[in-house]
Each structure stands twice: as structure tokens, then as C-alpha cells.
Amino acid sequence: YVNGTAVHSDKDAAAAGKVWPFRDTDAGEPVRLAVPLGGKIGEAWVHPRALSADEVRREFEARKDRYKPALPAKPVALREMDAHPAAGLWEDRGGPVTRETWPRHRERILRGVEQVLGPMPREKVPLDPKVLGEEDCGSYVRRKVSIQAQPNDRMPAYLLVPKNRKGRVPAIVCFYGTTSGAGKDTTVGLSGGKPGTPPERNRAFAVDMVEAGFVALAADYLRDGERIKPGRRPYDTTDFYKEFPDWSVHGKDAWDTMRAIDYLQTLDVVDPERIGMVGHSYGGHSTIFTTALEPRIKAAWANGPVSDFRHHGVHWAVPKGGGNSQSMPALRPFVLDHTLRIPVTFYEWTALIAPRPLAVGQAVGERRPMEEENHAAVRQVYQALGAADRVKYV
């Protein structure tokens, strides 16, 4: 808005008497900040000089009654992202992070994770591994395998083993991005996102891993691939929450990855102390969630993960029985009502990975919320633990 008139281009702005948004602006001229679906959230006031703290406060007090912020207002200095350690994000989450305070932070974060993830199973059933088939793929062998994740719940997977290995080699768990039911087939290059479609570029990263010399495991997670129940669509949570009303699908995904690691550690081709995880999109934030809770994952790469709970809340607020690759119903009250203190933030959960090596990749045009803030907050934890060189966001 310029002078109270809605503008949608430089031409409209010129017609309203000003150039959008801050060029040639008179001192004290308001530029109102609008919400895309209607309403207004605030005003930015442009001045020809820096104001003192008292002047800023007086301007704020004179205008604050026009708005009803959900949280107490706090002056924020405009700055380049990542220019300051953690961008102030730890201030309201328990105070500064140091080597001495991190154990206390960690305990608090784990309590928050359990609150939104739900309790994990207390006992493990036997793996009962089965080899269902094997194919020679040139430089590697692709085995179809199956393990028991929980009672009456088997997880099918492809195990890719390089032929030119010498002894035991590291293994990588590979978690696909959201598909339309193709699941693990996309990760090994047998399908595109829809079952039966041609393979798509960059989805088959399990093949990249095995060709680099790693053992790669690509499984079907619940509600996808071979684990879609008859009559259900991909990512339907109805049956899961009927059986586990207090758990979450992401908790189940993490549990199944832990069972996959149990299996990898039994294989004579795998170095049991060198297991990593890589995931894209849905698999990207699943990689973060799982690595944070599973110390046997020694390094992780999360590509294109959702990077915030509140600002990406329309996904996390999906109720039980909805169809979505992001599903933690316990987050629903907190993303619907921002006055409630959220039990755990995305960057806190990610920080549990420290000091193990972590890389996060984000596409420039995808505009995941809070990317830079996550980087700043997580990096501070790595710095506090003397492991600044082990975290990389690109």
C-alpha cells in the first residue's frame, strides 16, 4: 500500500504518487505491510536519519494500538541474514548456547521432541530378514529384501552392494522425496514419482551412493510403495492413527530407519560403525529428525527439507487421517495458535545432530521458510561444541 492505495506494480505506485516501495520516499511516510489473503500486519516508517532508541519507542507507542500482535513486540534491527550468530533465535529458547549450557538445552529439546513425536516403542521384534530377489546391475548388485519393523509389519527395501568393494564398507540409508506411490523405486532408478513412469533425473540417489562405493539401502516407508494398504491412497494416515493414536507417522519413519540400521549392522558387507543417511524433501526432514535421535548415524545430508514448523504450519497441522508426507498431529494446536509456546523448533531439533557432520541443501527458488535462521542457530551449537567445520548449509 502507498498512501492507503493498494499497488501491484511500479506503474500503479507511480499513479498513487510514490515509487514502490522505498525509493524517493518522504521522511516518515508509511509503507503498510499487507497479508496476501487480506488484512495488514504492520507499518514500516522511512526516515532520513537514524532514530534514537527513545524515538523508535515513541513512534511505536503512538501507533501500536492499530494492531494486535500475537506476541509481545520487540524492536528488531534490519540486518543481513546470518550476519549475527543465531540471529537471536536462542534468546527465547533457554538462553545462550555454550559448551556448558548445551547439555541443559539438549535435555529440554528432547522433551519437546517426545511431546510432538509421541513415545517410541519400548521393545524390538526380531528382524526376520528375507532376501526376495537379486539382480546384477553392472557395477553393483541390487537385492530385494524385507525386514520386520514391528509385529505384523514388514518393511521391503532394496539393498545395493558395490561389486568392487574390499571388505566392509560404509552404508547409507537413502530416503526418497514425496512420491505418488512409487516409494523406493524412485530411489534406485526403477520409476519416476508415479508408479510405472520413467525414472527422473536426480531422484535415484541410492544409485549415486552405490556407484561411489557405499552400500545403499532404499526402503519403502509406511503409506508408500508396497506399504500402501489396499484401497488407501499414498500417505493416508487413517489406519496408522487408529492403531497408534498417541504416536506420529514421523516417529514411525524414524523407528523404521532405526530398524534398517539394525539390519545393516548384521551384514558382513557393511562397516557397522560407519552408517550415514541422505534424504530429499520428505526424506530430507526425515533424515534430520532421525539423525537427531539415532547416534548410530554418523553423518547426514538433508536435501530440500521443510525447514520450519510454524511458518510451514499448513502441512504440520494436518489432522489425524489426513493424507500428507508431513504428519505430527501434536503440532496442530501450536501452528494454529501462535500465542502458544511451541514445544520444539525445527532448528532445535536439527541441533541435536551436533557435533556429527551435517549438510543441508536448499533450492534457491523453493523458498523454504526459516532457511537462513536455521543455519545461524544450528551453526552456533556446532561452534559452541568446537565443530564449526562439520556443518554446512548450501
C-alpha positions in Angstrom: 0.0 0.0 0.0 1.2 3.5 -0.8 -0.7 6.4 0.8 -3.5 4.0 1.6 -3.8 2.8 -2.0 -3.1 -0.8 -3.0 -0.4 -1.1 -5.7 0.7 -4.1 -7.6 3.4 -2.7 -9.9 5.7 0.3 -10.3 3.1 1.8 -12.6 0.4 1.6 -10.0 2.8 3.0 -7.4 3.6 6.0 -9.6 -0.1 6.6 -10.1 -0.5 6.6 -6.3 2.1 9.3 -6.1 5.1 7.3 -5.0 7.5 4.8 -6.4 7.3 1.3 -4.8 8.5 0.6 -2.3 11.2 2.8 -0.7 12.7 5.0 -3.5 12.2 8.7 -3.2 10.1 8.3 -0.1 9.4 11.3 2.2 10.5 11.2 5.8 8.0 9.5 8.0 6.0 8.2 5.0 4.3 4.9 6.0 4.6 1.8 3.8 2.0 -0.6 5.1 2.8 -4.3 5.1 -0.1 -6.4 3.8 -1.1 -10.1 4.2 -1.6 -11.8 0.8 -5.1 -13.0 1.7 -6.2 -9.7 3.2 -5.6 -7.7 6.3 -2.5 -5.8 7.5 0.3 -6.8 9.8 2.2 -3.6 10.4 3.8 -0.5 9.0 7.4 0.4 8.0 8.4 4.0 8.5 11.2 5.5 6.5 13.3 8.3 7.9 16.2 10.3 6.5 18.4 9.7 9.6 18.9 7.0 12.2 16.5 7.4 15.1 17.4 7.1 18.7 16.0 4.2 20.8 13.7 6.7 22.6 12.4 8.0 19.2 11.8 4.5 18.0 9.9 3.6 21.1 7.8 6.8 20.9 6.8 6.1 17.3 5.9 2.5 18.2 3.8 3.5 21.2 2.0 6.1 19.1 0.8 3.6 16.5 0.8 0.2 18.2 -2.9 0.3 19.1 -3.8 -0.1 15.4 -2.6 -3.7 15.5 -2.9 -6.6 17.9 0.4 -8.6 17.7 0.0 -12.2 19.0 3.3 -11.9 20.8 4.9 -9.0 22.8 6.5 -6.6 20.3 10.3 -6.3 20.3 12.4 -3.9 18.2 14.4 -5.8 15.6 17.3 -4.3 13.7 17.2 -4.9 10.0 20.3 -6.9 9.0 21.7 -9.3 6.5 20.7 -12.9 7.2 23.3 -14.9 9.1 25.2 -11.7 9.9 24.8 -12.3 13.6 25.3 -15.6 15.5 22.0 -17.4 15.7 20.0 -14.3 14.7 18.8 -14.1 18.3 16.9 -17.3 18.0 18.2 -18.9 21.2 17.3 -15.9 23.3 13.7 -17.0 23.9 14.6 -20.8 23.9 16.5 -21.1 27.1 19.3 -18.5 26.7 22.7 -18.5 25.0 24.3 -21.8 23.8 27.7 -22.6 25.1 29.5 -25.9 25.7 28.5 -25.7 29.3 24.8 -24.9 28.7 24.3 -27.3 25.8 23.5 -30.4 27.9 20.7 -28.5 29.6 19.4 -27.3 26.2 19.6 -30.8 24.8 17.5 -32.3 27.6 14.9 -29.6 27.1 14.8 -30.2 23.4 14.5 -33.9 23.7 11.4 -33.4 26.0 9.9 -31.2 23.3 10.6 -33.7 20.6 8.9 -36.5 22.5 5.9 -34.3 23.1 5.3 -33.7 19.4 6.7 -37.0 18.1 5.0 -39.3 20.6 6.5 -42.2 22.5 8.6 -44.7 20.6 8.1 -48.5 21.1 9.8 -50.0 24.1 10.7 -53.3 22.5 12.1 -54.6 19.2 10.8 -57.7 17.5 13.2 -60.0 15.7 14.3 -58.6 12.3 13.5 -61.9 10.5 15.3 -60.7 7.3 14.4 -62.2 4.0 16.1 -61.9 0.6 13.3 -61.8 -2.1 15.4 -61.5 -5.2 18.7 -60.2 -6.7 19.7 -58.5 -9.9 23.1 -57.8 -11.5 23.2 -54.1 -12.3 26.7 -53.9 -13.7 28.9 -52.2 -11.1 26.6 -53.3 -8.3 24.1 -55.9 -7.2 20.5 -54.9 -6.3 18.8 -57.2 -3.8 15.2 -57.0 -2.8 15.0 -57.6 0.9 12.4 -57.4 3.7 12.7 -57.0 7.5 10.2 -56.9 10.3 9.8 -53.4 11.7 7.0 -54.2 14.2 4.7 -57.1 14.8 2.8 -57.9 11.6 4.6 -55.0 9.8 7.3 -55.8 7.3 9.4 -53.1 5.6 10.5 -54.0 2.0 13.7 -52.4 0.7 16.4 -52.6 -2.0 20.0 -53.2 -0.8 22.6 -52.0 -3.3 26.0 -53.6 -2.9 29.1 -52.4 -4.9 31.0 -55.2 -6.7 34.4 -53.6 -6.4 34.4 -53.2 -2.6 37.2 -54.6 -0.4 35.9 -55.9 2.9 33.3 -54.0 4.8 32.3 -50.6 3.5 30.2 -47.7 4.9 26.4 -47.8 4.3 24.0 -45.1 3.5 20.2 -45.1 4.2 18.5 -43.3 1.3 15.1 -41.8 2.0 13.1 -40.6 -1.1 11.1 -37.4 -1.5 7.3 -37.4 -1.7 6.0 -39.7 -4.4 2.7 -40.7 -5.8 3.1 -44.2 -4.6 6.4 -45.2 -6.2 8.3 -45.1 -3.0 11.7 -46.8 -3.0 11.6 -47.5 -6.8 12.3 -43.8 -7.4 15.4 -44.0 -5.2 17.0 -46.9 -7.2 16.0 -45.6 -10.6 13.2 -48.0 -11.4 10.5 -45.4 -11.6 9.6 -41.7 -11.5 7.4 -40.2 -8.9 4.3 -42.1 -10.2 4.4 -45.9 -10.3 5.4 -47.1 -13.8 6.7 -43.8 -15.1 10.2 -43.4 -16.4 13.0 -42.7 -13.9 13.5 -39.0 -13.2 16.8 -37.2 -13.0 18.3 -36.8 -9.5 15.8 -39.0 -7.8 17.9 -42.1 -8.0 20.5 -41.1 -5.4 20.8 -44.6 -4.0 22.5 -45.5 -7.3 24.8 -42.5 -6.9 25.8 -43.8 -3.4 26.5 -47.4 -4.5 28.5 -46.1 -7.5 30.6 -44.1 -5.1 31.4 -47.3 -3.2 28.8 -47.3 -0.4 26.3 -50.0 0.4 22.9 -48.2 -0.1 19.6 -49.1 1.4 16.4 -47.7 -0.1 13.2 -48.8 1.8 9.5 -48.2 1.4 8.3 -46.2 4.4 4.8 -46.5 5.7 2.0 -45.4 3.4 4.1 -45.5 0.2 5.3 -48.1 -2.3 4.5 -51.7 -1.3 3.3 -50.5 2.1 0.2 -48.7 0.8 -2.8 -50.7 2.1 -5.4 -51.9 -0.4 -8.0 -49.2 -1.0 -5.8 -46.4 0.5 -4.1 -43.5 -1.3 -0.4 -42.7 -0.7 0.3 -41.0 2.6 -3.1 -41.7 4.1 -2.7 -41.7 7.9 -6.2 -43.2 8.8 -5.1 -46.7 9.6 -1.9 -45.7 11.4 -3.6 -43.3 13.8 -6.3 -45.8 14.6 -3.6 -48.2 15.7 -1.3 -45.7 17.3 -3.3 -42.6 18.4 -0.5 -41.2 20.6 2.4 -41.7 18.1 3.2 -39.9 14.8 4.0 -41.0 11.3 7.4 -39.3 11.6 8.0 -41.2 14.8 7.2 -44.4 12.9 9.5 -43.4 10.0 12.4 -42.8 12.5 11.7 -46.1 14.1 11.7 -47.9 10.8 15.1 -46.3 9.9 16.4 -47.5 13.2 15.3 -51.0 12.3 17.0 -50.6 9.0 20.2 -49.7 10.8 19.8 -52.8 13.0 19.7 -54.8 9.8 22.7 -53.1 8.1 24.8 -53.8 11.2 24.2 -57.6 10.8 25.6 -57.6 7.2 29.1 -58.8 6.5 29.5 -56.2 3.7 28.8 -53.2 6.0 31.1 -51.4 8.4 28.7 -51.2 11.4 30.4 -48.1 12.8 30.1 -46.1 9.5 26.5 -45.6 8.6 25.1 -42.4 7.2 21.8 -41.1 5.9 20.7 -39.0 3.0 17.2 -37.8 2.1 15.4 -35.4 -0.2 12.4 -33.3 0.6 10.1 -35.5 2.7 13.2 -37.7 3.2 15.2 -34.6 3.9 13.5 -33.5 7.1 13.0 -37.2 7.9 16.8 -37.5 7.7 17.1 -34.6 10.2 14.5 -36.0 12.6 16.0 -39.5 12.6 19.7 -38.5 12.8 18.9 -36.2 15.7 17.6 -39.3 17.7 19.8 -42.1 16.3 23.5 -41.8 17.3 24.5 -44.7 15.0 24.0 -42.3 12.1 27.5 -40.8 11.9 26.8 -38.2 9.1 23.8 -36.9 7.3 22.8 -34.9 4.2 19.3 -33.5 4.1 18.3 -32.0 0.7 15.4 -29.7 0.4 13.8 -30.4 3.8 10.9 -28.4 5.1 12.7 -26.1 7.5 10.1 -24.8 10.0 7.0 -25.9 11.8 5.1 -22.7 12.4 5.8 -21.0 9.1 5.1 -24.2 7.2 2.3 -25.0 9.5 -0.4 -25.8 6.9 1.5 -29.1 6.4 2.2 -30.0 10.0 -1.4 -29.0 11.1 -2.9 -31.8 9.0 -5.2 -33.7 11.4 -5.1 -37.5 12.0 -6.4 -39.3 9.0 -5.2 -36.7 6.5 -3.0 -37.5 3.6 0.3 -35.8 3.8 4.0 -36.6 3.9 4.4 -34.3 6.9 2.3 -35.5 9.8 2.8 -34.8 13.5 -0.7 -34.1 14.8 0.6 -33.0 18.2 2.0 -29.9 16.5 -1.5 -28.9 15.3 -2.5 -26.7 18.3 0.8 -24.8 18.1 0.7 -24.0 14.4 -3.0 -23.0 14.6 -2.5 -20.7 17.6 0.8 -18.8 17.6 0.3 -17.5 21.1 1.1 -21.0 22.4 4.8 -21.7 23.1 5.8 -24.4 20.6 7.5 -27.4 22.4 10.4 -27.6 19.9 11.5 -25.6 17.0 12.9 -27.0 13.8 16.4 -25.6 14.4 16.4 -27.0 18.0 15.6 -30.5 16.7 18.3 -30.2 14.0 20.8 -29.0 16.5 20.6 -32.4 18.3 22.7 -33.8 15.4 25.7 -31.8 16.6 28.7 -32.4 16.6 28.2 -35.1 13.9 28.7 -33.9 10.3 25.6 -32.4 8.8 25.0 -30.9 5.3 21.7 -29.3 4.3 20.9 -28.3 0.7 18.1 -25.9 -0.2 17.0 -24.8 -3.7 17.2 -21.0 -4.2 13.7 -20.8 -5.8 11.9 -23.1 -3.4 11.8 -20.5 -0.6 11.5 -22.9 2.3 10.8 -20.7 5.4 13.5 -20.0 8.0 16.4 -21.5 6.0 18.9 -18.8 7.0 17.7 -18.7 10.6 18.0 -22.4 10.9 21.5 -22.2 9.6 22.5 -19.5 12.0 21.0 -21.2 15.1 22.4 -24.7 14.3 25.8 -23.3 13.4 26.1 -21.7 16.8 25.6 -25.0 18.5 28.4 -26.6 16.3 30.6 -23.6 17.1 29.9 -24.0 20.8 30.9 -27.6 20.6 34.1 -26.9 18.7 32.8 -28.5 15.5 32.1 -25.5 13.2 33.7 -27.3 10.3 31.2 -30.1 10.5 28.0 -28.2 9.5 27.3 -26.9 6.0 24.2 -25.3 4.5 24.2 -24.7 0.8 
